[in-house]
Amino acid sequence: MSGVRIAIVGIVMSALIAGAALYYLQVYAYYVEVDAADAQVELTSVVTGEAEPIIYDSFDAIDSDSSPIRYRACFTTVLSQAMLTETYVIVDEAEPRIAPDWFDCFDAEQIGADLETGNAIAFLGTENIHYGIDRIVAVYPDGRAYAWHQINACGEVVFDGNPAPETCPPESQN
């Protein structure tokens, strides 16, 4: 009977160690802080269709090479929502992605709720920052702003294993 107990304890311990390792890898291991000196916040112009840098401050961001949708950023801007809405492309279907708990400046649930009620406005940051992935920037009236990556319509089709529609850029773009 003691041999069975040793086997059970071994299996349970292995499962606990594997579970802890998996948790650490998902929540901490692959994220890196984005250096504010290397960062650039851009929004897509309604006139040119090109991403243009905007003025920002207090930049804090994380990213990961393991997935193109792990980017999250928090910052402030002095640009008013009125000026931004007339100058840059608005995104109607923005869905902030949940950030790790330790990146506490980014509250995806609150940002999402504020986008739905109109307390924040989402803009297209950079289209196809990675193929099929757009950077979205949400801005509040007081200048608080948040950015994340979101799968776009072309990405949804291609990532499901289907060929890209003719309206999508070539996959080798980025």
N, C-alpha and C positions, 0 to 999 in steps of 0.2 A: 504494500500500500504506500510506503514512503517513496517509492520510485514514481508513482503516479502523481503524488503531491509535488515532487521536485519538477516533474514535467509541466504541471499546471502552473507552478510559480514561475518557471522559465518562460512559458508562453505569455503569461500575464505581464511579466517584466519586459519582455521583448515588445509586446503591444504598447505598453506605457512609454517606453523609450522611443519607439517609432512614432507614436502619436505626438510626443513632445517635439521631436525633430521636425515632423511635418508642420506643426503649428509654428515653430520658429522660422522655418523656411518660408511659409506663406506670409507671415506678418512682419518679419524683420529682415531676413537675410538678403533679399534681392534689392531692397530699396536703398537708394543713395540720395543724399541731399544735393540739390542743384545749387551750384555756386551762383550767388546773386550777381557777381561780376560778369559771369558768362551768360546770364539770362537775358532774354529780350521778349517783351510782351508785345504782341502784334494783334491787330484787328484787320479784317478784310474790308477794303473800301468799296462802297456802292458804286463809285465812279469807275475805278480802274479794275476792280475785281482782284486786286493784289493785296497781300498782307502788308500792312504798314506799322512801324513801331509807334507805340504810344508812350506817354509820360506815366511813370509809375514809381512807387516807393515802397519800402517795408516789404520786400520780396522774400518769401519763404516757400520752397518747393521741394518735392521729392519725385523721383523717377526710378525706373528700373529697366534694365536691358532685357529682362525675361519676358516682358509683355509691353506692347505699345500703348495699352490703356491704363497703365499704372501711374501716369503723370497726374499730380495734383499740385496746385499753387494757390497761395494766398498773398495778396498785395493790396495796395491802395493806389488810387489815381485821383488827380485834381480835375480831370475832365468830367464835365457834367453829363448826365444821362441825356439831356436834350441835345447837346452837341453830338454825342455818340450815336444817337438814333438817326440823326440826319446824315451822318458821315459813314457809318459802318453797317455791314450786313447783320440783320437781326436773325436769330435762330429761334423758331417757334417750338421745336420739339427737343429741347435740351433736357438731358437727364444726368445729373451729377452722379458720379460713381463714388461709392463708399470708400473712404480713406481708412488706413489703419488707425486704431484708437490713439496711438501715441502721436499721430500727426493731428493735434487737437485744434488747429486753426481752421480746419476744413470740416464742416458739418454738412454732409451731402443731403441729409433729410431736410434740414432747415433751408438750405439753398434751393432744393427742389420745391418745397412748399412755397417759398417766396417767389420763385419763378411762376408758379401756378397762379398766385394771387396778384402778380404784377408788382410786388415789392422789389423785385430785381429784374433786370433785363439781360437776356443771353445774346451774345454776339458770336459770329464766326471769327475765331482767332486766325488760324491757318488751316486751310482746306488741304486734305491729304498730307498732313505733316509726316505721316507714314502712310503707305498706300491703304486706302479704305478707312483711315482714321483722321478725324478732324479735331483740332484743338478748339474748345469752346470756352468763352470767357463770360462770366456773369458779373454784372456791375450793379451796385446798390446806389441809391441817391446820395448817401453820405460818403461815397468814394471807395468803400470796401469792395474788393473784387476777388473773384475766385476763378481758377482755370482747371480744366481737366480734358482728357482725351475721350472721344466718343466715336463709335463705329458709324460710318456714314452709309448711305444707300448702296454705293458700289461695294463697300466692304461687306455688307450683309450678304450680298449675292455671291461674291467671290469666296468669302470665308465659308460659305455653305457648300463649296465645291462646284459651283456653276460658273459658266463663262461670263465674263463681264459684259454688260449691255454696251451697245455702241456709244451711249452717252457718257460712259466712264472713261477716264484717262487710261493709257496703257499701264499695265501692272508694273512695268520697270521704271515708272516715274521716279520713285524714291528709293 
